[in-house]
Amino acid sequence: MKKKLLIFLLGVSVLAEANTQTIGIGAYYKNSVYHSKNQVNALPIINLEYNRFYLKGYKPGFIFYKEPDFNFSAIVDPIGGYSDFAIRKSQFKDGYKNLDSRNTQIMGGFALDFKIDKNIDAHSEVAFGNHGTKVNIKLNRAYKVNDRVTFIPAITFNYYNSKYMDYYIGIKEKDVKNNSKIEKTYKGKDTIAGGVSATLDMAMTEQTSFLVFGGIDIYDKKIKNSDIVKTNNQYYVGAGLRYSF
């Protein structure tokens, strides 16, 4: 409950670019890479900035260096792992229920926001935590369909080091002994993932928009060598309402 409350208060931004302050709320559905239940989560939409401090999604940051088309900042991810591998033990299916939870973690690192050209926006970050390291790169471009509708496709690349993957999908001897559907141990390895996503932003008024979004991330197929992993594809779909000011 505390984790859900933290997520609700801090929020998650579904847009890669925002030139105004934004608050809102939505919901999304995603499948699980594990032998577990799929999830439906509340999704606040927050993008706020004050001087050099900001909150984009659930990540607060501080801008060290800023130019019109380039920002360098320090970031904190208070729930690292939430968007990819974190899971509570109660969500595993029968035969896997005696596994330990793969919890979120507090991570810190650095982020770059820049323009590749006048149309393409890029975001990259590297985050470090007690349970490993994650690197993310995202490119997106906004297409104005008409005065009220904007289509924003994006591509992403993620890298997870072996320590990160071992914490989330690794299997120890005790896991094999205590879970009837797990047959062998597994040591996590460096893993990459690519993804595509899209957001449809439909203006209802000058300040209010309705959002529909979705995407898929495809992880290296070797993660399926872990007996707790069901699939190397993770998709999500959702909708939300935002207010900009």
LINDA-V609680 format. One record per residue. N is the residue number from 1. RES is the residue in three letters. SS is DSSP state (helix for helix, strand for strand, loop for the rest). PHI is phi in whole degrees, -180 to 180 (none if undefined). D_FIRST is the distance of its C-alpha to the first C-alpha in Angstrom with 2 decimals. Layout:
# LINDA-V609680
[[N	RES	SS	PHI	D_FIRST] [N	RES	SS	PHI	D_FIRST]]
This chain:
# LINDA-V609680
[[1	MET	loop	none	0.00] [2	LYS	helix	-63	3.80] [3	LYS	helix	-64	5.40] [4	LYS	helix	-64	5.14] [5	LEU	helix	-66	6.18] [6	LEU	helix	-62	8.63] [7	ILE	helix	-62	9.91] [8	PHE	helix	-64	10.46] [9	LEU	helix	-75	12.29] [10	LEU	helix	-83	14.29] [11	GLY	loop	83	15.11] [12	VAL	loop	-134	17.16] [13	SER	loop	-89	20.89] [14	VAL	loop	-99	22.67] [15	LEU	loop	-109	26.10] [16	ALA	loop	-80	27.89] [17	GLU	loop	-131	30.20] [18	ALA	loop	-152	29.88] [19	ASN	loop	-95	32.65] [20	THR	loop	-128	31.02] [21	GLN	loop	-72	27.90] [22	THR	strand	-139	25.28] [23	ILE	strand	-135	22.18] [24	GLY	strand	178	20.78] [25	ILE	strand	-149	18.18] [26	GLY	strand	-156	18.29] [27	ALA	strand	-152	16.79] [28	TYR	strand	-144	17.84] [29	TYR	strand	-117	18.37] [30	LYS	strand	-140	19.09] [31	ASN	loop	-81	20.54] [32	SER	loop	-113	19.73] [33	VAL	loop	-74	22.39] [34	TYR	strand	-89	21.42] [35	HIS	loop	-79	22.38] [36	SER	strand	-157	19.01] [37	LYS	loop	-74	17.44] [38	ASN	loop	-76	17.62] [39	GLN	strand	-128	14.75] [40	VAL	strand	-122	14.48] [41	ASN	strand	-124	12.28] [42	ALA	strand	-67	12.47] [43	LEU	strand	-138	14.83] [44	PRO	strand	-65	15.87] [45	ILE	strand	-117	19.40] [46	ILE	strand	-133	20.42] [47	ASN	strand	-147	23.67] [48	LEU	strand	-125	24.90] [49	GLU	strand	-144	27.67] [50	TYR	strand	-140	29.42] [51	ASN	loop	53	32.49] [52	ARG	loop	-99	31.50] [53	PHE	strand	-95	27.75] [54	TYR	strand	-151	25.52] [55	LEU	strand	-131	22.08] [56	LYS	strand	-118	22.43] [57	GLY	loop	67	19.39] [58	TYR	loop	-97	16.63] [59	LYS	strand	-110	19.47] [60	PRO	strand	-76	21.36] [61	GLY	strand	-151	24.99] [62	PHE	strand	-134	28.38] [63	ILE	strand	-84	31.60] [64	PHE	strand	-86	34.42] [65	TYR	strand	-140	37.01] [66	LYS	strand	-139	37.38] [67	GLU	strand	-130	40.07] [68	PRO	loop	-55	40.21] [69	ASP	loop	-119	39.40] [70	PHE	strand	-156	37.75] [71	ASN	strand	-130	34.79] [72	PHE	strand	-123	33.81] [73	SER	strand	-143	30.59] [74	ALA	strand	-96	28.26] [75	ILE	strand	-130	24.60] [76	VAL	strand	-126	21.27] [77	ASP	strand	-109	18.61] [78	PRO	strand	-75	15.43] [79	ILE	strand	-133	13.67] [80	GLY	strand	-56	16.88] [81	GLY	loop	95	17.00] [82	TYR	loop	-62	14.22] [83	SER	loop	-80	17.00] [84	ASP	loop	-126	19.06] [85	PHE	loop	-122	18.25] [86	ALA	loop	-62	14.81] [87	ILE	strand	-158	13.47] [88	ARG	loop	-85	11.64] [89	LYS	helix	-61	14.42] [90	SER	helix	-68	13.32] [91	GLN	helix	-86	14.20] [92	PHE	strand	-70	17.74] [93	LYS	loop	-81	20.54] [94	ASP	loop	-56	22.92] [95	GLY	loop	95	25.06] [96	TYR	loop	-130	22.38] [97	LYS	loop	-72	19.66] [98	ASN	loop	-94	20.89] [99	LEU	loop	-76	20.09] [100	ASP	loop	-75	17.87] [101	SER	loop	-65	14.72] [102	ARG	strand	-101	15.84] [103	ASN	loop	-81	13.36] [104	THR	loop	-69	13.44] [105	GLN	strand	-141	15.94] [106	ILE	strand	-81	17.32] [107	MET	strand	-126	20.58] [108	GLY	strand	-137	23.49] [109	GLY	strand	180	26.65] [110	PHE	strand	-135	29.00] [111	ALA	strand	-137	29.38] [112	LEU	strand	-121	32.50] [113	ASP	strand	-122	32.88] [114	PHE	strand	-157	36.38] [115	LYS	strand	-104	38.62] [116	ILE	loop	-77	40.66] [117	ASP	loop	-146	42.90] [118	LYS	loop	-68	42.74] [119	ASN	loop	-108	40.70] [120	ILE	strand	-106	38.34] [121	ASP	strand	-101	35.38] [122	ALA	strand	-127	33.97] [123	HIS	strand	-135	30.89] [124	SER	strand	-139	30.58] [125	GLU	strand	-153	28.39] [126	VAL	strand	-128	28.14] [127	ALA	strand	-128	25.10] [128	PHE	strand	-118	25.21] [129	GLY	strand	-145	22.63] [130	ASN	loop	-63	22.74] [131	HIS	loop	-112	22.38] [132	GLY	strand	120	24.94] [133	THR	strand	-127	26.16] [134	LYS	strand	-132	25.69] [135	VAL	strand	-122	28.26] [136	ASN	strand	-131	27.89] [137	ILE	strand	-132	30.69] [138	LYS	strand	-137	30.47] [139	LEU	strand	-121	33.42] [140	ASN	strand	-145	33.41] [141	ARG	strand	-141	36.04] [142	ALA	strand	-97	35.97] [143	TYR	strand	-115	38.53] [144	LYS	strand	-83	39.51] [145	VAL	loop	-74	40.22] [146	ASN	loop	-157	41.44] [147	ASP	loop	-64	40.84] [148	ARG	loop	-114	37.50] [149	VAL	strand	-121	36.13] [150	THR	strand	-126	35.20] [151	PHE	strand	-109	34.50] [152	ILE	strand	-127	32.79] [153	PRO	strand	-82	33.02] [154	ALA	strand	-149	31.77] [155	ILE	strand	-125	32.20] [156	THR	strand	-133	30.11] [157	PHE	strand	-136	30.80] [158	ASN	strand	-127	28.42] [159	TYR	strand	-126	29.43] [160	TYR	strand	-123	27.33] [161	ASN	loop	-79	29.16] [162	SER	helix	-63	29.58] [163	LYS	helix	-66	27.26] [164	TYR	helix	-62	24.33] [165	MET	helix	-69	25.24] [166	ASP	helix	-67	25.90] [167	TYR	helix	-66	22.43] [168	TYR	helix	-88	20.79] [169	ILE	helix	-123	23.51] [170	GLY	loop	-67	25.73] [171	ILE	strand	-128	26.67] [172	LYS	loop	-101	27.98] [173	GLU	helix	-57	30.44] [174	LYS	helix	-64	27.91] [175	ASP	helix	-68	26.00] [176	VAL	helix	-66	29.34] [177	LYS	helix	-70	30.11] [178	ASN	helix	-97	26.84] [179	ASN	loop	-132	26.28] [180	SER	loop	-66	29.06] [181	LYS	loop	-102	28.82] [182	ILE	loop	-108	28.90] [183	GLU	loop	-107	32.52] [184	LYS	loop	-150	32.78] [185	THR	loop	-75	31.29] [186	TYR	strand	-151	30.53] [187	LYS	loop	-109	30.62] [188	GLY	loop	-62	28.92] [189	LYS	loop	-126	31.40] [190	ASP	loop	-51	31.58] [191	THR	strand	-137	30.39] [192	ILE	strand	-116	31.00] [193	ALA	strand	-147	29.60] [194	GLY	strand	-119	31.03] [195	GLY	strand	-150	29.57] [196	VAL	strand	-131	30.61] [197	SER	strand	-151	28.74] [198	ALA	strand	-155	29.80] [199	THR	strand	-126	28.71] [200	LEU	strand	-110	30.73] [201	ASP	strand	-103	30.62] [202	MET	strand	-115	32.30] [203	ALA	strand	-71	33.22] [204	MET	loop	-97	33.12] [205	THR	loop	-137	34.49] [206	GLU	loop	-64	35.46] [207	GLN	loop	-116	31.97] [208	THR	strand	-115	29.68] [209	SER	strand	-133	29.13] [210	PHE	strand	-105	27.57] [211	LEU	strand	-115	26.38] [212	VAL	strand	-126	26.47] [213	PHE	strand	-144	25.66] [214	GLY	strand	-171	25.58] [215	GLY	strand	-178	26.59] [216	ILE	strand	-144	26.99] [217	ASP	strand	-116	26.85] [218	ILE	strand	-117	29.28] [219	TYR	strand	-89	28.90] [220	ASP	loop	-52	31.88] [221	LYS	helix	-64	32.68] [222	LYS	helix	-66	32.95] [223	ILE	helix	-66	29.20] [224	LYS	helix	-73	30.02] [225	ASN	helix	-71	31.95] [226	SER	loop	-83	28.68] [227	ASP	loop	-65	28.33] [228	ILE	loop	-88	24.57] [229	VAL	strand	-96	25.21] [230	LYS	loop	-95	26.24] [231	THR	loop	-149	27.25] [232	ASN	loop	-101	27.94] [233	ASN	strand	-113	27.24] [234	GLN	strand	-131	23.96] [235	TYR	strand	-116	24.17] [236	TYR	strand	-150	22.04] [237	VAL	strand	-141	22.95] [238	GLY	strand	-167	21.50] [239	ALA	strand	-151	22.56] [240	GLY	strand	-161	21.84] [241	LEU	strand	-127	23.57] [242	ARG	strand	-126	24.39] [243	TYR	strand	-123	26.44] [244	SER	strand	-111	28.70] [245	PHE	loop	-148	30.62]]
